[in-house]
Amino acid sequence: MTSGVVDAPVHNRYELQIDGDRVGHIDYVVENNDIHLVHTEVDPSRQERGLGSDLVRGALDQIRTDTQYRVVPDCPFVASWLKKNDDYADLTAR
């Protein structure tokens, strides 16, 4: 099984792909130096497998590596995930 998170800027979202199928995404809006993560969704048939966490982690890793954006966790799932993962807190303070 091959999986990964890719940025799909045409759609303003990060997508979680497994074996070439999109199984989840995080919608975002960029304003100035902020990236607002506004909605997270995982295919209902694949929920409860930790894929939401994989998606958030992959998106945040890309934001950290590829941008200077400050993360604004408007999505409740992302906000909750960030509270449990202190090693990503710096992204909200850039």
Rosetta constraint file for C-alpha pairs under 8 A:
AtomPair CA 1 CA 18 HARMONIC 6.81 0.50
AtomPair CA 1 CA 19 HARMONIC 5.97 0.50
AtomPair CA 2 CA 18 HARMONIC 5.56 0.50
AtomPair CA 2 CA 19 HARMONIC 5.02 0.50
AtomPair CA 2 CA 20 HARMONIC 7.86 0.50
AtomPair CA 3 CA 16 HARMONIC 7.15 0.50
AtomPair CA 3 CA 17 HARMONIC 5.39 0.50
AtomPair CA 3 CA 18 HARMONIC 4.21 0.50
AtomPair CA 3 CA 19 HARMONIC 6.17 0.50
AtomPair CA 3 CA 20 HARMONIC 7.89 0.50
AtomPair CA 4 CA 16 HARMONIC 5.72 0.50
AtomPair CA 4 CA 17 HARMONIC 5.48 0.50
AtomPair CA 4 CA 18 HARMONIC 6.75 0.50
AtomPair CA 4 CA 58 HARMONIC 7.35 0.50
AtomPair CA 5 CA 14 HARMONIC 6.47 0.50
AtomPair CA 5 CA 15 HARMONIC 5.39 0.50
AtomPair CA 5 CA 16 HARMONIC 4.45 0.50
AtomPair CA 5 CA 17 HARMONIC 6.21 0.50
AtomPair CA 5 CA 55 HARMONIC 6.35 0.50
AtomPair CA 5 CA 58 HARMONIC 5.45 0.50
AtomPair CA 5 CA 59 HARMONIC 6.48 0.50
AtomPair CA 6 CA 14 HARMONIC 5.55 0.50
AtomPair CA 6 CA 15 HARMONIC 5.32 0.50
AtomPair CA 6 CA 16 HARMONIC 6.63 0.50
AtomPair CA 6 CA 17 HARMONIC 7.64 0.50
AtomPair CA 6 CA 59 HARMONIC 7.65 0.50
AtomPair CA 7 CA 12 HARMONIC 7.93 0.50
AtomPair CA 7 CA 13 HARMONIC 6.19 0.50
AtomPair CA 7 CA 14 HARMONIC 4.41 0.50
AtomPair CA 7 CA 15 HARMONIC 6.32 0.50
AtomPair CA 7 CA 59 HARMONIC 7.70 0.50
AtomPair CA 8 CA 12 HARMONIC 6.08 0.50
AtomPair CA 8 CA 13 HARMONIC 5.39 0.50
AtomPair CA 8 CA 14 HARMONIC 5.71 0.50
AtomPair CA 8 CA 15 HARMONIC 6.80 0.50
AtomPair CA 9 CA 13 HARMONIC 6.18 0.50
AtomPair CA 9 CA 14 HARMONIC 7.84 0.50
AtomPair CA 11 CA 27 HARMONIC 7.99 0.50
AtomPair CA 12 CA 27 HARMONIC 5.86 0.50
AtomPair CA 12 CA 28 HARMONIC 5.45 0.50
AtomPair CA 12 CA 29 HARMONIC 6.64 0.50
AtomPair CA 13 CA 25 HARMONIC 6.30 0.50
AtomPair CA 13 CA 26 HARMONIC 5.24 0.50
AtomPair CA 13 CA 27 HARMONIC 4.22 0.50
AtomPair CA 13 CA 28 HARMONIC 5.44 0.50
AtomPair CA 14 CA 25 HARMONIC 5.41 0.50
AtomPair CA 14 CA 26 HARMONIC 5.18 0.50
AtomPair CA 14 CA 27 HARMONIC 6.65 0.50
AtomPair CA 14 CA 28 HARMONIC 7.85 0.50
AtomPair CA 14 CA 55 HARMONIC 7.91 0.50
AtomPair CA 14 CA 59 HARMONIC 6.14 0.50
AtomPair CA 15 CA 22 HARMONIC 6.38 0.50
AtomPair CA 15 CA 23 HARMONIC 7.60 0.50
AtomPair CA 15 CA 24 HARMONIC 5.78 0.50
AtomPair CA 15 CA 25 HARMONIC 4.28 0.50
AtomPair CA 15 CA 26 HARMONIC 6.59 0.50
AtomPair CA 15 CA 55 HARMONIC 7.37 0.50
AtomPair CA 16 CA 22 HARMONIC 5.75 0.50
AtomPair CA 16 CA 23 HARMONIC 5.79 0.50
AtomPair CA 16 CA 24 HARMONIC 5.04 0.50
AtomPair CA 16 CA 25 HARMONIC 5.88 0.50
AtomPair CA 16 CA 55 HARMONIC 5.69 0.50
AtomPair CA 17 CA 21 HARMONIC 5.19 0.50
AtomPair CA 17 CA 22 HARMONIC 4.39 0.50
AtomPair CA 17 CA 23 HARMONIC 5.77 0.50
AtomPair CA 17 CA 24 HARMONIC 7.23 0.50
AtomPair CA 18 CA 22 HARMONIC 6.54 0.50
AtomPair CA 18 CA 23 HARMONIC 6.77 0.50
AtomPair CA 23 CA 42 HARMONIC 5.83 0.50
AtomPair CA 23 CA 43 HARMONIC 5.25 0.50
AtomPair CA 23 CA 46 HARMONIC 7.52 0.50
AtomPair CA 24 CA 40 HARMONIC 7.48 0.50
AtomPair CA 24 CA 41 HARMONIC 5.36 0.50
AtomPair CA 24 CA 42 HARMONIC 4.02 0.50
AtomPair CA 24 CA 43 HARMONIC 5.86 0.50
AtomPair CA 24 CA 51 HARMONIC 7.87 0.50
AtomPair CA 24 CA 52 HARMONIC 7.51 0.50
AtomPair CA 24 CA 55 HARMONIC 7.27 0.50
AtomPair CA 25 CA 40 HARMONIC 5.79 0.50
AtomPair CA 25 CA 41 HARMONIC 5.48 0.50
AtomPair CA 25 CA 42 HARMONIC 6.59 0.50
AtomPair CA 25 CA 55 HARMONIC 7.15 0.50
AtomPair CA 26 CA 37 HARMONIC 6.65 0.50
AtomPair CA 26 CA 38 HARMONIC 7.20 0.50
AtomPair CA 26 CA 39 HARMONIC 5.48 0.50
AtomPair CA 26 CA 40 HARMONIC 4.36 0.50
AtomPair CA 26 CA 41 HARMONIC 6.50 0.50
AtomPair CA 26 CA 55 HARMONIC 7.64 0.50
AtomPair CA 26 CA 56 HARMONIC 7.65 0.50
AtomPair CA 26 CA 59 HARMONIC 7.99 0.50
AtomPair CA 27 CA 37 HARMONIC 6.04 0.50
AtomPair CA 27 CA 38 HARMONIC 5.66 0.50
AtomPair CA 27 CA 39 HARMONIC 5.18 0.50
AtomPair CA 27 CA 40 HARMONIC 6.54 0.50
AtomPair CA 28 CA 35 HARMONIC 6.47 0.50
AtomPair CA 28 CA 36 HARMONIC 5.35 0.50
AtomPair CA 28 CA 37 HARMONIC 4.55 0.50
AtomPair CA 28 CA 38 HARMONIC 5.54 0.50
AtomPair CA 28 CA 39 HARMONIC 7.33 0.50
AtomPair CA 29 CA 35 HARMONIC 5.73 0.50
AtomPair CA 29 CA 36 HARMONIC 5.08 0.50
AtomPair CA 29 CA 37 HARMONIC 6.76 0.50
AtomPair CA 29 CA 38 HARMONIC 7.31 0.50
AtomPair CA 30 CA 34 HARMONIC 5.74 0.50
AtomPair CA 30 CA 35 HARMONIC 4.47 0.50
AtomPair CA 30 CA 36 HARMONIC 6.19 0.50
AtomPair CA 31 CA 35 HARMONIC 6.38 0.50
AtomPair CA 31 CA 36 HARMONIC 7.70 0.50
AtomPair CA 33 CA 68 HARMONIC 7.16 0.50
AtomPair CA 33 CA 69 HARMONIC 5.00 0.50
AtomPair CA 33 CA 70 HARMONIC 6.22 0.50
AtomPair CA 34 CA 69 HARMONIC 5.09 0.50
AtomPair CA 34 CA 70 HARMONIC 4.70 0.50
AtomPair CA 34 CA 71 HARMONIC 5.98 0.50
AtomPair CA 34 CA 72 HARMONIC 6.64 0.50
AtomPair CA 35 CA 69 HARMONIC 5.83 0.50
AtomPair CA 35 CA 70 HARMONIC 6.06 0.50
AtomPair CA 35 CA 71 HARMONIC 5.15 0.50
AtomPair CA 35 CA 72 HARMONIC 5.98 0.50
AtomPair CA 36 CA 71 HARMONIC 6.12 0.50
AtomPair CA 36 CA 72 HARMONIC 4.62 0.50
AtomPair CA 36 CA 73 HARMONIC 6.04 0.50
AtomPair CA 36 CA 74 HARMONIC 6.20 0.50
AtomPair CA 37 CA 71 HARMONIC 7.20 0.50
AtomPair CA 37 CA 72 HARMONIC 6.19 0.50
AtomPair CA 37 CA 73 HARMONIC 5.20 0.50
AtomPair CA 37 CA 74 HARMONIC 5.62 0.50
AtomPair CA 37 CA 75 HARMONIC 5.93 0.50
AtomPair CA 37 CA 78 HARMONIC 7.38 0.50
AtomPair CA 38 CA 73 HARMONIC 6.86 0.50
AtomPair CA 38 CA 74 HARMONIC 4.90 0.50
AtomPair CA 38 CA 75 HARMONIC 4.60 0.50
AtomPair CA 39 CA 74 HARMONIC 7.57 0.50
AtomPair CA 39 CA 75 HARMONIC 5.07 0.50
AtomPair CA 40 CA 52 HARMONIC 7.62 0.50
AtomPair CA 40 CA 75 HARMONIC 6.76 0.50
AtomPair CA 40 CA 77 HARMONIC 6.91 0.50
AtomPair CA 40 CA 78 HARMONIC 7.49 0.50
AtomPair CA 41 CA 52 HARMONIC 7.52 0.50
AtomPair CA 42 CA 46 HARMONIC 6.91 0.50
AtomPair CA 42 CA 47 HARMONIC 6.27 0.50
AtomPair CA 42 CA 51 HARMONIC 7.20 0.50
AtomPair CA 42 CA 52 HARMONIC 6.36 0.50
AtomPair CA 43 CA 47 HARMONIC 6.45 0.50
AtomPair CA 46 CA 51 HARMONIC 7.60 0.50
AtomPair CA 47 CA 51 HARMONIC 6.89 0.50
AtomPair CA 47 CA 52 HARMONIC 7.67 0.50
AtomPair CA 50 CA 54 HARMONIC 6.41 0.50
AtomPair CA 51 CA 55 HARMONIC 6.02 0.50
AtomPair CA 52 CA 56 HARMONIC 6.25 0.50
AtomPair CA 53 CA 57 HARMONIC 6.01 0.50
AtomPair CA 53 CA 81 HARMONIC 7.30 0.50
AtomPair CA 54 CA 58 HARMONIC 6.01 0.50
AtomPair CA 55 CA 59 HARMONIC 6.13 0.50
AtomPair CA 56 CA 60 HARMONIC 6.07 0.50
AtomPair CA 56 CA 78 HARMONIC 6.68 0.50
AtomPair CA 56 CA 81 HARMONIC 7.80 0.50
AtomPair CA 57 CA 61 HARMONIC 6.01 0.50
AtomPair CA 58 CA 62 HARMONIC 6.31 0.50
AtomPair CA 59 CA 63 HARMONIC 6.22 0.50
AtomPair CA 60 CA 64 HARMONIC 6.05 0.50
AtomPair CA 60 CA 88 HARMONIC 7.65 0.50
AtomPair CA 61 CA 65 HARMONIC 6.15 0.50
AtomPair CA 62 CA 66 HARMONIC 5.60 0.50
AtomPair CA 62 CA 67 HARMONIC 7.64 0.50
AtomPair CA 63 CA 67 HARMONIC 5.26 0.50
AtomPair CA 63 CA 68 HARMONIC 7.35 0.50
AtomPair CA 63 CA 69 HARMONIC 6.87 0.50
AtomPair CA 64 CA 68 HARMONIC 6.97 0.50
AtomPair CA 64 CA 69 HARMONIC 7.84 0.50
AtomPair CA 64 CA 91 HARMONIC 7.00 0.50
AtomPair CA 68 CA 94 HARMONIC 7.42 0.50
AtomPair CA 69 CA 91 HARMONIC 7.69 0.50
AtomPair CA 69 CA 94 HARMONIC 7.03 0.50
AtomPair CA 70 CA 91 HARMONIC 5.57 0.50
AtomPair CA 70 CA 92 HARMONIC 5.30 0.50
AtomPair CA 70 CA 93 HARMONIC 6.35 0.50
AtomPair CA 70 CA 94 HARMONIC 4.94 0.50
AtomPair CA 71 CA 91 HARMONIC 5.51 0.50
AtomPair CA 71 CA 92 HARMONIC 4.74 0.50
AtomPair CA 71 CA 93 HARMONIC 7.78 0.50
AtomPair CA 71 CA 94 HARMONIC 7.90 0.50
AtomPair CA 72 CA 92 HARMONIC 6.24 0.50
AtomPair CA 73 CA 78 HARMONIC 5.72 0.50
AtomPair CA 73 CA 79 HARMONIC 5.09 0.50
AtomPair CA 74 CA 78 HARMONIC 7.50 0.50
AtomPair CA 74 CA 79 HARMONIC 6.93 0.50
AtomPair CA 75 CA 79 HARMONIC 6.19 0.50
AtomPair CA 76 CA 80 HARMONIC 6.03 0.50
AtomPair CA 77 CA 81 HARMONIC 6.11 0.50
AtomPair CA 78 CA 82 HARMONIC 6.11 0.50
AtomPair CA 79 CA 83 HARMONIC 6.43 0.50
AtomPair CA 80 CA 84 HARMONIC 6.66 0.50
AtomPair CA 81 CA 85 HARMONIC 6.33 0.50
AtomPair CA 82 CA 86 HARMONIC 6.61 0.50
AtomPair CA 82 CA 88 HARMONIC 6.59 0.50
AtomPair CA 82 CA 89 HARMONIC 6.67 0.50
AtomPair CA 83 CA 89 HARMONIC 7.93 0.50
AtomPair CA 85 CA 89 HARMONIC 7.37 0.50
AtomPair CA 88 CA 92 HARMONIC 7.90 0.50
AtomPair CA 89 CA 93 HARMONIC 7.14 0.50
AtomPair CA 90 CA 94 HARMONIC 6.51 0.50
